[in-house]
Every structure is written in structure tokens, then in C-alpha cells.
Amino acid sequence: MFATDLRRVTQCLKYANDPKKFDEITRADPAYRHISRRAADVINVVTNSNLKFPENEEEVDMCLAIEEIKKESEVRGEAKGEAKGIFKILHTLVEKGLLSIEDAAENAGVSVEEFQRSKP
């Protein structure tokens, strides 16, 4: 068991900086669906992956944990894109004189200085 887990840990270390390859190797090897909690914790720490696992489980599914991280990243990306769109609209309204910069900053939830720095 230890040799198998050690192999999984070293594979993850090897591809820690390549998220696509990291995802590929965990999906290709069914053993990642039933990896020991200790090995998963080591992988999480050494790769700085911030994967979340159910509490008090002896085995974890790395693929499921990686999927959850990907979903969270997508949500953050969408929110960031929406924020950029909102800032762009607010800047356009300020440029057209339809909204004061103070009101635009307030609507964006930032200071006037931060709003000015956010110009697209």
C-alpha cells in the first residue's frame, strides 16, 4: 500500500506545476479514486493544491477533489469577468458624464482611487 501511495505522491509532485497533466494523471489511474487520506494530505501540502477532502475518511477520491477545485476556479473566473464588465460600464458612464466618479466608485464598492486604477 505504501509503495502505491508513494508512487502517487511522486507523480503528483512531478506534475504539480502543470494542472492539465496533474488532472490527466489522476484521471488515468483508478487508484486516485481510492487513495489513502495520508497520501492525499501529503499531495495536498506538497503541491499547495488546497484540495478539500471529507473529514474522518480513510480513503479519498482525488478526482472528485480536483473537480471541486476546478468548479470553484470557474466560479471565481466568472465573477472576475462580471466585475470587469461592471467596471467597464461604470467607466463608460463616467466618461459620458452620466455618472459621477464618486457614484461609480460607490456602486462598484471601491474607493475613488481604486476605481480610477481599474480603468479598462
Order of alpha helices (4+ residues) and beta strands (2+ residues): alpha-alpha-beta-alpha-beta-alpha-alpha-alpha
